[in-house]
Amino acid sequence: MGLRDDLERFREVGEERREDLADFIQYGDLAGSGPGEINIPVKIVSLPEFEYDQRDQGGVGQGEDGTPDAGQPVGQPQPQPGDDGEDGEPGEEGGDHEYYEMDPEEFAEELDEELGLDLDPKGKKVVEEKEGPFTDLTRTGPNSTLDFERMFKEGLKRKLAMDFDEEFLRELCKVEGISPRGVFEWARGENLPVSMAWIEEAYKDIPDEERGTWDSIEAVEENVERESVQQKIRREGIQHVPFRREDERYRHPEIIEEKEKNVVVVNIRDVSGSMREKKRELVERTFTPLDWYLQGKYDNAEFVYIAHDADAWAVERDEFFGIRSGGGTKISSAYELAQQLLEEYPWSDWNRYVFAAGDSENSSNDTEERVIPLMEEIPANLHAYVETQPSGNAINATHAEELERHFGTDADDVAVAYVNDQSDVTDAIYDILSTEGESDE
């Protein structure tokens, strides 16, 4: 029972880790992870142990009094007090590490499995041309790359097509009254690849006493067995293969264009006076896993961070989630700056994601008159807006609703998500990534 229980526990660890991943996204301490390393808290599993029987310890699986205990490793004595650090003297060493370290690539795989997603990155930029297998052929090249096998096959095909039964034709030259032209006409009727010059030469070599050996061509056909080229090769082997220059081919490597999957992610955050601590935390909980996910999915990921109140400015990631100003709000200022910064990342070469977040409060008419036109002007795989309103919608928090009203809820390149508390984060991430996944970009 102990071994079976351990194996069952081992099978369940994958599912538990995915549950831990979802809990971590919603409630975990994001500060414990870095851009290239993500620490997910998991329950540590002890794997079953196997050992050979030690005869001087009493036999296979023997516990105290000869009764094996569930889960006891084969041939090992029962744990003694203090072995597990509970009943003995306190030790100085720490316990098992309680975090599972994963890189962004593994994080993306786990999140795909957790959310039922599989975003397929698009490669837009040719990074380099690499030599592939030697599958391409050319008429020139160094001798070391000559494709001898192909040349031999071409020569052999030519031999099979050009060879003929010379002895049989010599017998035809002995027919009474036949001329070289008569032998040639017969050979042409049989589709034999023989030249008139060869027949004339063979005819001259026939001794006079052998001329008239046969009364007719039919007599030769009845009495002399014809031998095919294949039979002759089996009997004599291949003495000569007629190679030609035109048969020569030189192998060279196929040139493979490797496309790097490039992505630039623009993160926009409202830092105006209404964006208090709880709202800022929800932005971080949503944006950080999205950054990790895209970093894991793409070969080359670059991130741009824009903070805005009534004006917008670029910031470093370390500043992005902590800034708070006392100014008003004009979301279009951030999109105007994003449009400028994205000029360094041409749409022809880069995949683009533009993620914005705030409490949906915006200056009068700015969403309709400036933000929506800018979103339509900026080409991207996905534009997403995340509304964070822990206390419910404020009266003037209409930005997200206006976006939904304009683009609709089924747009394939615009997503709107609502995060009112930590439990909404995973659903918001799913809504954003599944929207991009349905795009035909």
ZIKA-V592531 format. One record per pair of residues at least 4 apart in sequence whose C-alpha atoms are under 6 Angstrom apart, sorted by the first residue. I is the first residue (numbers start at 0). J is the second residue. Records with the same first field share a line. If there is no record, write none. Layout:
I = J ; J
This chain:
0 = 69
1 = 69 ; 70
2 = 70
19 = 23
22 = 26
23 = 27
25 = 421 ; 422 ; 424
32 = 36 ; 37 ; 38
35 = 102
36 = 101 ; 102
37 = 100 ; 101 ; 102
38 = 98 ; 99 ; 100
39 = 98 ; 99
40 = 97 ; 98 ; 99
41 = 97 ; 98
48 = 72
50 = 73
52 = 58 ; 59 ; 74
53 = 74
54 = 58
59 = 73 ; 74
60 = 67 ; 73 ; 74
61 = 65 ; 66 ; 67
62 = 66 ; 67
80 = 86 ; 87
81 = 85 ; 86 ; 87
101 = 105
103 = 291 ; 295
104 = 295
107 = 292 ; 295
110 = 114
111 = 115 ; 116 ; 117
118 = 436
121 = 260
122 = 258 ; 259 ; 260
123 = 348
124 = 258 ; 259 ; 348
125 = 257 ; 258
126 = 257 ; 258 ; 259
127 = 257
128 = 255 ; 256
129 = 254 ; 255
130 = 252 ; 253 ; 254
131 = 252 ; 253 ; 254
132 = 252 ; 253
133 = 250 ; 251 ; 252 ; 253
134 = 253
135 = 250 ; 251 ; 253
136 = 248 ; 249 ; 250
137 = 248 ; 249
138 = 248
139 = 249
140 = 249
144 = 249 ; 250
145 = 248 ; 249
146 = 248 ; 249
147 = 151
150 = 246 ; 247
154 = 240 ; 241 ; 242
155 = 240
157 = 161
158 = 162
161 = 192
172 = 202
173 = 210 ; 211 ; 212
174 = 211 ; 213 ; 214 ; 215
175 = 211 ; 213 ; 214
179 = 199
186 = 191
187 = 191
198 = 202
219 = 223
231 = 235
232 = 236 ; 237
260 = 297 ; 298
261 = 299 ; 300 ; 349 ; 350
262 = 300 ; 349 ; 350 ; 351
263 = 300 ; 301 ; 302 ; 351
264 = 302 ; 351 ; 352 ; 353
265 = 302 ; 303 ; 304 ; 353 ; 354
266 = 304 ; 354 ; 355
267 = 305 ; 306 ; 355
268 = 306 ; 355 ; 356
269 = 307 ; 308 ; 357
270 = 274 ; 307 ; 308 ; 323 ; 324
271 = 308 ; 324 ; 325 ; 326 ; 327
272 = 324 ; 325 ; 326
274 = 278
278 = 387
283 = 287
285 = 424
288 = 292
290 = 294
294 = 300
304 = 313 ; 314
305 = 312 ; 313 ; 314
306 = 311 ; 312
307 = 311
308 = 326 ; 327 ; 328 ; 329
309 = 327 ; 328 ; 329
310 = 332
311 = 332 ; 333
328 = 361 ; 362
329 = 361 ; 362
331 = 369 ; 370
337 = 341
344 = 349
345 = 349
351 = 379 ; 380
352 = 379 ; 380 ; 381
353 = 382
354 = 382 ; 383 ; 384
355 = 384
356 = 384 ; 385 ; 386
357 = 386 ; 387
358 = 386 ; 387 ; 388
359 = 386 ; 396 ; 397 ; 398 ; 399
360 = 395 ; 396
364 = 368
365 = 369
366 = 370
367 = 371
381 = 412 ; 413 ; 435
382 = 413
383 = 413 ; 414 ; 415
384 = 415
385 = 415 ; 416 ; 417
386 = 417
387 = 418 ; 419
388 = 392 ; 419
389 = 419 ; 420
402 = 406
403 = 407 ; 408
411 = 434 ; 438
414 = 431
416 = 427
418 = 423
429 = 433
